[in-house]
Amino acid sequence: MWGSQPDAEPPPAPEAHRESDSERMLRTLLGNLRGVAYRCFNQPHYPLLYASPGVLELTGYGPEDFTASHVFWRELIHPEDVRQVWETIQVALASRTAFTLTYRIHTRTGEERWVCERGVGIGESPEGVAILEGFITDITAFKRAEQRQGFLSSVSETLASSLDYEDTLAHVVQRAVPVLGEGCLLDMAEPEGVLRRLAVAHVDPARAELAWELARSYPQRLDDPAGAGAVIRTGRTELQQQLSEEQFVQYARDARHLELLRGTRVTSMLTVPLRARGRTLGALTFFHCHPERRYGPEDQLLAEDMARRAALAMDNARLYREAQLAVQLRDEFLSVASHELKTPLTPLHLKLTALSRDLPRCGSGDAHSEALQRHVMVAQRQVHKMSTLINALLDVSRLSRGKLKLEPENTDLGDVLSEVTAWFSSEAARVGSELHVEAEAHVTGWWDRLRLEQVVSNLISNAIRYGAGQPIHARVEAEGDRVRLVVRDEGIGISPEAQERIFGKFERAVSERHSGGLGLGLYITRSIVEAMGGTIRVDSRPSEGSTFTVELPRGADGSRGAQG
């Protein structure tokens, strides 16, 4: 070992000093402690000088096995950890400090355990060989809990990485091996009562293929008396600590099935249901292929925890897909309905325009004619309102499908603001609001003019609607390569918690009873502004009015351009 010859006859052991009464008392005390107290020379060739009785419980070897042979270094310590243990001890001895280290051991029965060793050099033999004393404790339970928690964390991370649950669960099944056994299967329930195998993992690729062949040739069913089918049907975990030949014979459907089952060499099996929101979606099956390995209660708890997380991820993915489908169907309906509703509005608008033009000729100054004229104007306003709502629905449909098309051109934002406020002057006057417009000259940029008019229209109409008859102020200003549009009213204001929400679909700052429209204006406004590379924000307090500020880049480089 490290240049020595372990199989060669070791040199005579250095003479150890005689044991005192206090040492005998200490030996008695240590003999009643769980764990192993030891004394040894700092040489892998020599047996231990002393090992307390607790060594039997920890390792399966008696104290005499350690004091009469080289079990500690040659058989007990995991081969991959021997060098780390030796080097740590040498560093501690050289620096005259105590050491603490953790490593794996193999018990007499072959079981792997984790131990923590704390030791210190206590002097030297007459021959100059260092003597160590220390204590070794079993930390297997702690290490396994740590490893299992790490395993569950990695499973959760994998499950959260994608909403494609079939692909994600296949990765989770791979992660389960060898943590929870030599193999793992994932089976899903199908409407016709059979199970569909979704994923297989095995340390031996040949046996993984065998698991696939079993699923193809002998698919499990929900009415099976045992196995994944029974677990999915009942929703209860099935633990078979030791599988026997008789069980294979009872489960097999024919001679070929029995041959395949024997080929799996499964010795212990654990099947857990994938349950979410009261439904069993499938089952995970874990298995060992070594007679000395059996599933127990701790394994069952770990497997069930993993299954709960996987089932929740599956259910969330299903709900997300259903929601996406519902949104897609809604958008398709809005698109079709909007087009259908818009079709009769165009000729109706033309008829009302012609009627409004012809009425004065039919009876100028006539009271009846003037009343008709007022009715026509009301009808025109309602048609315009209906057209605006339909256009909003069409825009939402385009935005949802990424089809909002921008056609940028050289546009003066001040001209757009003046033109739009002129359109709304009569409406503002009707509710008692004065429009105050301030616009710098030649505030130009590369924007879609029609969409910009839509942004300004939405902000001015909102200010009129919620301005409570108070003055409305709108201004345009330039600052370097960016321009700013500010629309301020002195109306009812917006609560802090609603200020981000109002930019969402079908959202309003106040209840539907107190406002008209569909709650789409600000959503569309922000979508258009962001498509042009800009931003929009609101500053408001209840009963103190609201200020909406739009900032846009001037040039084509600052805009996102057309989408579609």
C-alpha positions as CSV (number, residue, x, y, z in Angstrom):
1,M,0.0,0.0,0.0
2,W,1.5,3.3,-1.2
3,G,4.7,1.7,-2.1
4,S,4.5,-1.1,0.5
5,Q,3.7,-4.8,-0.1
6,P,0.5,-5.7,1.9
7,D,0.9,-9.4,1.3
8,A,4.5,-9.5,2.5
9,E,5.3,-10.6,6.0
10,P,5.1,-7.4,8.2
11,P,8.1,-6.5,10.4
12,P,7.6,-7.1,14.2
13,A,5.3,-4.7,15.8
14,P,6.8,-2.1,18.0
15,E,6.4,-2.8,21.7
16,A,3.4,-1.0,23.2
17,H,3.6,0.4,26.7
18,R,1.9,-1.4,29.5
19,E,-1.7,-0.5,30.4
20,S,-2.2,1.5,33.6
21,D,-5.2,1.3,36.0
22,S,-6.6,4.5,34.6
23,E,-6.4,3.1,31.1
24,R,-8.2,0.0,32.2
25,M,-11.0,2.2,33.6
26,L,-11.1,4.1,30.4
27,R,-11.3,0.8,28.4
28,T,-14.3,-0.2,30.5
29,L,-16.1,3.0,29.9
30,L,-15.4,3.0,26.1
31,G,-16.6,-0.6,25.9
32,N,-20.1,0.5,26.9
33,L,-20.3,3.2,24.3
34,R,-21.9,2.9,20.8
35,G,-19.2,3.2,18.2
36,V,-15.6,2.1,18.2
37,A,-12.8,3.4,20.3
38,Y,-9.4,2.3,19.0
39,R,-5.6,2.6,19.5
40,C,-3.2,1.8,16.7
41,F,0.2,2.4,15.2
42,N,0.5,4.7,12.2
43,Q,1.2,1.8,9.9
44,P,-1.2,0.0,7.6
45,H,0.9,-3.2,8.0
46,Y,0.1,-3.6,11.7
47,P,-3.1,-4.7,13.4
48,L,-4.9,-2.4,15.8
49,L,-3.6,-2.3,19.4
50,Y,-7.1,-2.0,20.7
51,A,-10.7,-2.0,19.4
52,S,-13.6,-1.5,21.7
53,P,-16.5,-4.1,21.7
54,G,-18.8,-1.7,19.8
55,V,-16.9,-2.6,16.6
56,L,-18.9,-5.8,16.3
57,E,-22.2,-3.9,16.0
58,L,-20.8,-1.4,13.6
59,T,-18.8,-3.7,11.3
60,G,-19.7,-7.3,12.0
61,Y,-16.1,-8.0,12.9
62,G,-15.1,-8.7,16.5
63,P,-12.3,-6.8,18.3
64,E,-10.0,-9.7,17.9
65,D,-10.4,-9.5,14.1
66,F,-8.8,-6.0,14.3
67,T,-6.1,-6.7,16.8
68,A,-5.0,-10.0,15.2
69,S,-5.1,-9.1,11.4
70,H,-5.1,-6.2,8.9
71,V,-8.9,-6.0,8.5
72,F,-9.1,-2.3,9.1
73,W,-7.1,-1.2,6.1
74,R,-7.5,-4.2,3.8
75,E,-11.2,-5.0,4.1
76,L,-13.1,-2.5,6.1
77,I,-12.4,0.9,4.4
78,H,-14.0,1.4,1.0
79,P,-11.2,1.1,-1.6
80,E,-12.1,4.6,-3.0
81,D,-11.7,6.2,0.4
82,V,-8.4,4.5,1.6
83,R,-6.1,7.2,0.2
84,Q,-8.1,10.1,1.6
85,V,-8.2,8.5,5.1
86,W,-4.4,7.8,5.1
87,E,-3.4,11.3,3.8
88,T,-5.7,13.1,6.2
89,I,-4.1,11.2,9.1
90,Q,-0.6,12.0,7.9
91,V,-1.3,15.7,7.6
92,A,-2.7,15.8,11.1
93,L,0.2,14.0,12.6
94,A,2.7,16.2,10.8
95,S,0.9,19.3,12.2
96,R,0.4,17.8,15.6
97,T,-3.4,18.4,15.4
98,A,-6.5,16.3,15.8
99,F,-8.3,15.1,12.7
100,T,-11.9,14.5,11.7
101,L,-13.0,12.7,8.6
102,T,-15.9,10.8,7.1
103,Y,-15.6,7.8,4.8
104,R,-17.3,4.6,3.8
105,I,-16.8,1.1,5.1
106,H,-17.9,-2.3,4.1
107,T,-19.3,-4.5,6.9
108,R,-18.6,-8.2,7.1
109,T,-21.9,-8.9,5.3
110,G,-21.0,-6.4,2.5
111,E,-23.3,-3.6,3.6
112,E,-22.0,-0.1,2.9
113,R,-22.0,2.3,5.8
114,W,-20.8,5.8,6.5
115,V,-18.6,6.6,9.5
116,C,-17.1,9.6,11.1
117,E,-13.7,9.2,12.7
118,R,-12.1,11.6,15.2
119,G,-8.5,11.0,16.3
120,V,-5.3,12.4,17.5
121,G,-1.6,11.3,17.8
122,I,-0.7,10.5,21.4
123,G,3.0,9.9,21.1
124,E,5.4,7.3,19.7
125,S,6.5,3.8,20.4
126,P,10.2,3.2,21.4
127,E,10.8,2.4,17.8
128,G,9.6,5.9,16.8
129,V,6.3,4.8,15.2
130,A,3.4,7.2,15.9
131,I,0.5,5.9,18.0
132,L,-3.1,7.1,17.4
133,E,-6.2,7.0,19.4
134,G,-9.6,7.8,18.2
135,F,-13.3,7.1,18.0
136,I,-15.4,6.0,15.1
137,T,-19.2,6.5,15.0
138,D,-21.9,5.4,12.5
139,I,-23.4,8.3,10.5
140,T,-25.0,6.2,7.9
141,A,-28.5,7.4,8.8
142,F,-27.5,11.0,8.6
143,K,-25.6,10.5,5.3
144,R,-28.5,8.6,3.7
145,A,-30.9,11.4,4.8
146,E,-28.6,13.9,3.3
147,Q,-28.3,12.0,0.1
148,R,-32.0,11.4,-0.1
149,Q,-32.7,15.1,0.4
150,G,-30.2,15.9,-2.3
151,F,-31.9,13.4,-4.5
152,L,-35.4,14.8,-3.9
153,S,-34.0,18.3,-4.6
154,S,-32.6,17.2,-7.9
155,V,-35.8,15.5,-8.8
156,S,-37.8,18.7,-8.0
157,E,-35.3,20.8,-10.1
158,T,-35.8,18.4,-13.0
159,L,-39.5,18.4,-12.7
160,A,-39.6,22.2,-12.7
161,S,-37.4,22.5,-15.8
162,S,-40.1,21.7,-18.3
163,L,-43.8,21.4,-18.8
164,D,-43.3,18.5,-21.2
165,Y,-44.0,16.0,-18.5
166,E,-43.3,12.8,-20.5
167,D,-39.8,13.9,-21.3
168,T,-39.2,15.3,-17.8
169,L,-40.5,12.2,-16.1
170,A,-38.2,10.0,-18.2
171,H,-35.3,12.0,-16.8
172,V,-36.6,11.6,-13.3
173,V,-36.8,7.8,-13.8
174,Q,-33.1,7.8,-14.9
175,R,-32.2,9.8,-11.7
176,A,-33.9,7.2,-9.5
177,V,-31.3,4.6,-10.5
178,P,-29.3,3.5,-8.6
179,V,-30.5,5.7,-5.6
180,L,-33.7,3.7,-5.3
181,G,-32.7,0.4,-6.9
182,E,-31.1,-1.2,-9.9
183,G,-34.2,-0.4,-12.0
184,C,-37.2,1.9,-12.3
185,L,-40.3,1.8,-14.4
186,L,-43.0,4.4,-15.2
187,D,-46.4,3.2,-16.3
188,M,-49.4,5.4,-17.1
189,A,-53.1,4.5,-17.1
190,E,-54.8,4.6,-20.5
191,P,-58.6,5.1,-20.9
192,E,-59.1,1.5,-22.3
193,G,-57.8,0.0,-19.1
194,V,-54.3,-1.0,-20.1
195,L,-51.0,0.6,-18.9
196,R,-48.6,2.4,-21.2
197,R,-45.0,2.1,-20.3
198,L,-43.5,5.6,-20.5
199,A,-40.0,5.2,-19.2
200,V,-37.5,2.5,-18.2
201,A,-34.1,2.9,-16.4
202,H,-31.8,0.1,-15.4
203,V,-28.1,-0.3,-14.6
204,D,-28.0,-3.1,-17.2
205,P,-29.1,-1.9,-20.7
206,A,-30.0,-5.5,-21.6
207,R,-32.5,-5.8,-18.8
208,A,-33.9,-2.3,-19.6
209,E,-34.7,-3.7,-23.1
210,L,-36.3,-6.7,-21.4
211,A,-38.6,-4.4,-19.4
212,W,-39.7,-2.8,-22.7
213,E,-40.3,-6.2,-24.2
214,L,-42.5,-7.2,-21.2
215,A,-44.6,-4.0,-21.6
216,R,-45.0,-4.6,-25.4
217,S,-45.8,-8.4,-25.2
218,Y,-47.6,-8.5,-21.9
219,P,-49.0,-5.1,-21.1
220,Q,-50.3,-4.7,-17.5
221,R,-53.9,-3.9,-16.9
222,L,-55.9,-2.0,-14.3
223,D,-57.6,-5.3,-13.3
224,D,-54.4,-7.1,-12.5
225,P,-54.3,-8.6,-9.0
226,A,-50.8,-7.1,-8.3
227,G,-48.2,-4.9,-9.7
228,A,-48.6,-1.4,-11.3
229,G,-52.2,-2.0,-12.5
230,A,-53.4,-2.9,-9.0
231,V,-51.5,0.1,-7.5
232,I,-53.1,2.5,-9.9
233,R,-56.5,1.0,-9.4
234,T,-56.4,1.1,-5.6
235,G,-54.1,4.1,-5.1
236,R,-52.1,2.2,-2.5
237,T,-48.4,1.4,-2.4
238,E,-47.3,-2.2,-2.9
239,L,-44.1,-3.4,-1.2
240,Q,-42.8,-6.9,-1.9
241,Q,-39.6,-7.3,0.1
242,Q,-38.6,-10.6,-1.3
243,L,-40.0,-12.1,-4.6
244,S,-40.1,-15.8,-4.9
245,E,-40.3,-18.2,-7.8
246,E,-43.8,-19.1,-6.8
247,Q,-44.9,-15.5,-7.2
248,F,-43.4,-15.4,-10.7
249,V,-45.3,-18.6,-11.6
250,Q,-48.6,-17.2,-10.2
251,Y,-48.2,-13.9,-12.1
252,A,-47.1,-15.3,-15.4
253,R,-49.7,-15.6,-18.2
254,D,-47.9,-18.3,-20.1
255,A,-44.5,-20.0,-20.4
256,R,-42.9,-17.2,-22.4
257,H,-44.1,-14.6,-19.9
258,L,-42.6,-16.6,-17.0
259,E,-39.3,-16.8,-18.9
260,L,-39.2,-13.1,-19.4
261,L,-40.1,-12.5,-15.7
262,R,-37.3,-14.8,-14.6
263,G,-34.9,-12.9,-16.9
264,T,-35.4,-9.7,-15.0
265,R,-33.9,-11.3,-11.8
266,V,-35.9,-9.0,-9.7
267,T,-35.6,-9.9,-6.0
268,S,-37.4,-7.0,-4.2
269,M,-40.0,-4.6,-5.6
270,L,-41.7,-1.4,-4.6
271,T,-44.5,0.2,-6.6
272,V,-46.0,3.6,-5.6
273,P,-48.9,5.5,-7.1
274,L,-48.7,8.8,-8.8
275,R,-51.6,10.7,-7.2
276,A,-52.6,14.3,-7.6
277,R,-55.9,16.0,-6.7
278,G,-57.6,12.7,-5.8
279,R,-56.7,11.0,-9.1
280,T,-54.2,8.2,-9.7
281,L,-52.3,9.0,-12.9
282,G,-49.8,6.2,-13.1
283,A,-47.3,4.3,-11.0
284,L,-43.5,4.2,-10.4
285,T,-42.0,0.7,-9.8
286,F,-38.5,0.3,-8.3
287,F,-36.7,-3.0,-8.0
288,H,-33.5,-4.6,-6.7
289,C,-31.8,-7.5,-8.4
290,H,-29.6,-8.7,-5.6
291,P,-30.9,-11.1,-2.9
292,E,-29.2,-9.2,-0.1
293,R,-31.0,-5.9,-1.0
294,R,-34.6,-5.4,0.1
295,Y,-36.9,-2.5,0.3
296,G,-38.0,-1.2,3.7
297,P,-40.1,1.6,5.3
298,E,-37.5,4.3,4.6
299,D,-37.3,3.4,1.0
300,Q,-41.1,3.5,0.8
301,L,-41.2,7.0,2.3
302,L,-38.6,8.2,-0.2
303,A,-40.3,6.6,-3.2
304,E,-43.7,8.0,-2.2
305,D,-42.2,11.5,-1.7
306,M,-40.7,11.3,-5.2
307,A,-44.0,10.1,-6.6
308,R,-46.0,12.9,-5.0
309,R,-43.6,15.5,-6.6
310,A,-43.8,13.8,-10.0
311,A,-47.6,13.5,-9.9
312,L,-47.9,17.2,-8.9
313,A,-45.7,18.2,-11.8
314,M,-47.8,16.0,-14.2
315,D,-51.0,17.6,-13.0
316,N,-49.6,21.1,-13.3
317,A,-48.5,20.3,-16.8
318,R,-51.9,19.0,-17.7
319,L,-53.7,22.0,-16.3
320,Y,-51.3,24.3,-18.2
321,R,-52.0,22.5,-21.4
322,E,-55.7,22.7,-20.8
323,A,-55.4,26.4,-20.0
324,Q,-53.4,27.0,-23.1
325,L,-56.0,25.2,-25.2
326,A,-58.8,27.2,-23.6
327,V,-56.9,30.4,-24.4
328,Q,-56.3,29.3,-28.0
329,L,-60.0,28.5,-28.4
330,R,-61.0,31.8,-26.9
331,D,-58.7,33.8,-29.2
332,E,-60.0,31.9,-32.2
333,F,-63.5,32.6,-31.2
334,L,-62.7,36.3,-30.6
335,S,-61.1,36.6,-34.0
336,V,-64.0,34.9,-35.8
337,A,-66.7,36.8,-33.8
338,S,-65.0,40.1,-34.2
339,H,-64.8,39.7,-38.0
340,E,-68.4,38.6,-38.1
341,L,-69.6,41.5,-36.0
342,K,-67.5,44.0,-37.9
343,T,-69.0,43.0,-41.3
344,P,-72.5,44.6,-40.7
345,L,-71.1,47.7,-39.0
346,T,-69.4,49.0,-42.1
347,P,-72.6,49.4,-44.2
348,L,-74.5,50.6,-41.1
349,H,-71.9,53.3,-40.6
350,L,-72.2,54.4,-44.2
351,K,-76.0,54.5,-44.1
352,L,-75.9,56.7,-40.9
353,T,-73.4,59.0,-42.5
354,A,-75.5,59.4,-45.6
355,L,-78.7,59.9,-43.5
356,S,-76.9,62.6,-41.4
357,R,-75.9,64.3,-44.6
358,D,-79.4,64.2,-46.2
359,L,-81.5,65.1,-43.2
360,P,-80.8,68.9,-43.3
361,R,-81.9,69.0,-46.9
362,C,-85.2,67.4,-46.1
363,G,-86.4,69.9,-43.5
364,S,-84.0,72.6,-42.4
365,G,-85.1,74.1,-39.2
366,D,-87.9,71.6,-38.7
367,A,-88.2,70.4,-35.1
368,H,-88.9,66.8,-36.3
369,S,-85.8,66.9,-38.6
370,E,-83.6,68.2,-35.8
371,A,-84.8,65.4,-33.5
372,L,-84.0,62.9,-36.2
373,Q,-80.6,64.4,-36.6
374,R,-79.9,64.0,-32.9
375,H,-80.9,60.4,-33.0
376,V,-78.7,59.8,-35.9
377,M,-75.7,61.3,-34.1
378,V,-76.4,59.1,-31.1
379,A,-76.5,56.1,-33.4
380,Q,-73.2,57.1,-35.0
381,R,-71.6,57.4,-31.6
382,Q,-72.8,53.9,-30.7
383,V,-71.6,52.5,-33.9
384,H,-68.2,54.1,-33.4
385,K,-68.1,52.7,-29.8
386,M,-69.1,49.2,-31.1
387,S,-66.4,49.4,-33.8
388,T,-63.8,50.4,-31.2
389,L,-64.7,47.4,-29.0
390,I,-64.5,45.0,-32.0
391,N,-61.2,46.5,-33.1
392,A,-59.9,45.9,-29.5
393,L,-61.0,42.3,-29.6
394,L,-59.2,41.9,-33.0
395,D,-56.1,43.4,-31.6
396,V,-56.1,41.1,-28.6
397,S,-56.5,38.2,-30.9
398,R,-53.5,39.4,-33.0
399,L,-51.4,40.0,-29.9
400,S,-52.1,36.5,-28.6
401,R,-51.0,35.0,-31.8
402,G,-48.0,37.3,-32.3
403,K,-49.6,38.9,-35.3
404,L,-49.6,42.5,-34.4
405,K,-48.2,44.2,-37.4
406,L,-46.3,47.5,-37.3
407,E,-45.7,49.7,-40.3
408,P,-43.3,52.4,-39.1
409,E,-42.9,55.7,-40.9
410,N,-41.6,59.2,-40.1
411,T,-44.3,60.5,-37.7
412,D,-44.7,63.7,-35.7
413,L,-46.0,62.8,-32.2
414,G,-47.1,66.4,-31.6
415,D,-49.3,66.3,-34.7
416,V,-50.8,63.0,-33.6
417,L,-51.6,64.4,-30.2
418,S,-53.2,67.5,-31.6
419,E,-55.3,65.5,-34.1
420,V,-56.5,63.0,-31.5
421,T,-57.5,65.6,-28.9
422,A,-59.4,67.4,-31.7
423,W,-61.4,64.2,-32.2
424,F,-62.2,64.0,-28.5
425,S,-62.9,67.7,-27.9
426,S,-66.7,67.4,-28.2
427,E,-66.8,64.3,-25.9
428,A,-64.6,66.1,-23.3
429,A,-66.9,69.1,-23.4
430,R,-69.9,66.9,-23.0
431,V,-68.6,65.6,-19.6
432,G,-67.3,69.0,-18.6
433,S,-63.5,68.4,-19.0
434,E,-61.2,70.9,-20.7
435,L,-58.4,69.5,-22.8
436,H,-55.0,71.4,-22.4
437,V,-52.4,70.3,-25.0
438,E,-48.7,71.2,-25.0
439,A,-46.6,69.9,-27.8
440,E,-43.0,70.9,-28.8
441,A,-42.5,71.4,-32.5
442,H,-41.1,68.6,-34.7
443,V,-41.1,65.8,-32.2
444,T,-40.6,63.1,-34.8
445,G,-39.7,59.5,-34.8
446,W,-39.9,56.2,-36.7
447,W,-43.3,54.9,-35.5
448,D,-46.5,53.3,-36.9
449,R,-48.8,56.3,-37.1
450,L,-52.1,54.4,-36.9
451,R,-50.9,52.5,-33.8
452,L,-49.6,55.7,-32.2
453,E,-53.0,57.3,-32.7
454,Q,-54.5,54.2,-31.0
455,V,-52.2,54.7,-28.0
456,V,-53.0,58.4,-27.7
457,S,-56.7,57.7,-28.2
458,N,-56.8,55.1,-25.4
459,L,-55.1,57.4,-22.9
460,I,-57.2,60.5,-23.8
461,S,-60.5,58.4,-23.7
462,N,-59.5,57.0,-20.3
463,A,-58.7,60.4,-19.0
464,I,-62.2,61.6,-20.1
465,R,-63.9,58.6,-18.7
466,Y,-62.2,58.7,-15.2
467,G,-61.4,62.4,-15.1
468,A,-64.6,63.3,-13.2
469,G,-65.2,66.4,-15.3
470,Q,-61.9,67.9,-14.3
471,P,-59.2,69.4,-16.7
472,I,-57.1,67.0,-18.7
473,H,-53.5,67.9,-19.5
474,A,-51.6,66.3,-22.4
475,R,-48.1,67.1,-23.5
476,V,-45.3,65.9,-25.8
477,E,-41.6,66.6,-25.1
478,A,-38.3,65.4,-26.5
479,E,-35.2,64.4,-24.6
480,G,-32.2,63.4,-26.7
481,D,-33.0,60.3,-28.8
482,R,-36.3,59.6,-26.8
483,V,-39.6,61.4,-26.7
484,R,-42.2,61.5,-23.9
485,L,-46.0,61.6,-24.0
486,V,-47.7,62.5,-20.7
487,V,-51.5,62.4,-20.2
488,R,-52.7,63.6,-16.8
489,D,-56.2,63.9,-15.4
490,E,-57.5,65.1,-12.0
491,G,-60.1,62.4,-11.5
492,I,-60.8,59.4,-9.3
493,G,-57.2,58.0,-9.4
494,I,-56.0,54.4,-9.1
495,S,-55.1,52.5,-6.0
496,P,-51.5,51.3,-5.7
497,E,-52.4,47.6,-5.9
498,A,-54.3,48.1,-9.1
499,Q,-51.6,50.1,-10.9
500,E,-49.8,47.1,-12.4
501,R,-52.9,45.0,-12.9
502,I,-54.6,47.6,-15.1
503,F,-52.2,46.8,-17.9
504,G,-53.5,43.2,-18.1
505,K,-56.1,41.7,-20.3
506,F,-59.7,42.4,-19.3
507,E,-58.6,44.4,-16.3
508,R,-60.1,47.6,-14.9
509,A,-59.0,49.9,-12.1
510,V,-62.6,50.2,-10.9
511,S,-65.6,47.8,-11.0
512,E,-67.4,47.0,-14.2
513,R,-70.4,48.8,-12.9
514,H,-68.5,52.1,-12.8
515,S,-66.8,51.8,-16.2
516,G,-67.6,50.8,-19.7
517,G,-65.4,48.9,-22.2
518,L,-63.8,45.5,-22.1
519,G,-60.8,46.3,-20.0
520,L,-58.5,45.9,-23.0
521,G,-57.4,49.5,-23.8
522,L,-54.4,49.7,-21.5
523,Y,-53.3,46.1,-22.3
524,I,-53.3,47.0,-26.0
525,T,-51.6,50.3,-25.3
526,R,-48.7,48.7,-23.5
527,S,-48.4,46.0,-26.1
528,I,-48.1,48.6,-28.9
529,V,-45.7,50.8,-26.9
530,E,-43.5,47.8,-26.1
531,A,-43.6,46.6,-29.7
532,M,-42.2,50.1,-30.7
533,G,-39.4,49.6,-28.1
534,G,-40.9,52.0,-25.5
535,T,-42.3,51.9,-22.0
536,I,-45.4,53.1,-20.3
537,R,-46.0,53.7,-16.6
538,V,-48.6,55.3,-14.3
539,D,-48.4,57.5,-11.3
540,S,-51.6,57.8,-9.3
541,R,-53.3,58.1,-6.0
542,P,-57.0,57.6,-5.2
543,S,-58.9,60.9,-5.6
544,E,-55.8,62.7,-6.9
545,G,-55.9,61.8,-10.6
546,S,-53.6,59.7,-12.7
547,T,-50.6,60.5,-14.9
548,F,-49.7,58.1,-17.7
549,T,-46.2,58.5,-19.2
550,V,-45.1,56.9,-22.5
551,E,-41.5,57.0,-23.6
552,L,-40.5,56.0,-27.1
553,P,-37.1,55.8,-28.9
554,R,-37.0,58.2,-31.9
555,G,-35.2,56.1,-34.5
556,A,-35.7,52.8,-36.2
557,D,-32.8,51.3,-34.2
558,G,-34.8,51.9,-31.0
559,S,-38.0,50.3,-32.4
560,R,-38.7,46.6,-32.6
561,G,-40.2,47.1,-36.0
562,A,-43.0,45.0,-37.5
563,Q,-44.1,41.7,-36.1
564,G,-46.0,39.2,-38.0
